[in-house]
Each structure stands twice: as C-alpha cells, then as structure tokens.
C-alpha cells in the first residue's frame, strides 16, 4: 500500500515537471510548498495525500497561491498531539453541517465596526483558525492574511466573532480526535453610494465560486 502511494506521488511530480505552467498548489502539513519540497519527501513517512480540484476546499487556499490547477495536500507523520491537519478522514462539523454552515453563522454575527465606517476603512481579512480536538476554536492559533487597509479595527471584529463560536464536533483521523485548520475570508466594503445603505438583518455574501467569501457592507452595531 505504501509503495503504491509513493508511486502515485512521484508520478504526480513527474507530470508536474513536464508541465511547469500547470502545476497544482502544493501544501505540506498546512504550509505552502514547492515541487522541490515534494521531491524531498522521499525519506519522510507520508500519512495522506489528497488531490483537490474545482471544489470549495481548493478555493479556500487561494491566498496561498494559484489554485486554478488544483491543490495537493500532503500530510506527513509528526510527533505529539499538537499536529494541525489541513484535511482528515472525518472533517469537523459545525451544528451538524460543514464549513458552509459556519460561514452562515459568521455572516449572522459579524458587523461592520462603527469606527471603521466613520474613518472610511475597508479591506479584506483572510482568517485561519484551528478547531481543536475538543471541538473549540483555539484562539491562540489565529493567523490573518490581510489585503487592503491593514487596520486592526477590521481584524478585531473578525476575532470577536470567531472567539464566540459555539463548540464544533471535532475532526477525526483514524478514529482519533485531531486539530484541523480552516480558512475563511471576510471583506469589509464601504457602500458605493454617497448615502449609506440601511442596515438589514444579514450581510451580503458572494457565491461559493468566490471562496465562500463574507462581504460586509456598511454594517454597524
């Protein structure tokens, strides 16, 4: 089984070597990698390799690089229970749903900070977070990739919402609860008209083809 797995892996590498412009995005243990990094895995024990293309799971990694040719997520064996997985056999569930269910929950709770509206601040915050083996979002693991105005006001609002998340059903690998990382983007956008739009019950949101992106327009508490 292991030999077959390695054969598939290096066949993929060979194909990539002859089509450099069509290489997928490689991710090893949750971090962006190169084809050379993948080649150097020959002496490491590979736990799993998942190839994704044309799905929401691929799109959530677009802040890490070009995902138009798919994503190859490789997990290697590591010591201890602190390993963070990008993909597991049983992904964490939120209120009996998946990441889309959590995105809907975030949509209902995130608000455009009043101070940001006053100062005309807008921008995009891509938030990475870890659901731990007990099903809670680990607030010590937040990572933010921001574009546009890098203002703490927007980041703090995302932190506020993520930090009050209800408990998830933890992910499992080989039957064991594990830590799993997710990525969601939140865009704060000022209204295009001079007169601010009247607040509504829920923020606007782009379709799934746009990374499950949460777009908050002129919302305040």
C-alpha angles and dihedrals in degrees: 000000000000091000091052090049092052091046090055091047096052092042086059090050091050092052090050091051091060094044105041093162091055099049118137123234108269119214120184117190091341096310130105112258140182132234087257090056089053091050089054091059091083091101097041126086109248115211098186144345121202124186114204128183134167096006137110090253088062094048094056088070098055091108087064096055147295110338097173090106095044135260130271111205113195124187121196128195113269134179124254135015095280095084113126116215127209092198133011138180092257111031119210116270127218115207088338090306137090136250090300089061090053091048089055089051091051090049090057093050108035117094133189103252111247091224091054090051091050092051095040093242119163134161148127124272118193106199125199117194138169126231103209129219090269093054098254127124106249104227091195091066101057115136121183129200108190132191126185117015108012095210123155091220091073094041091050091055091054090047090050093055098041091048093059095049115138117243118286129213099255123242120252135213116191088347094305122116110245142176116265129190124220134186128210129171122218119192121197109202129182116228114267094223124073091239111068114241115253112259115258133192097265135026121245117263134195121236124266091267087070099061096272084286118187110219115194115194121192097327123156137168 
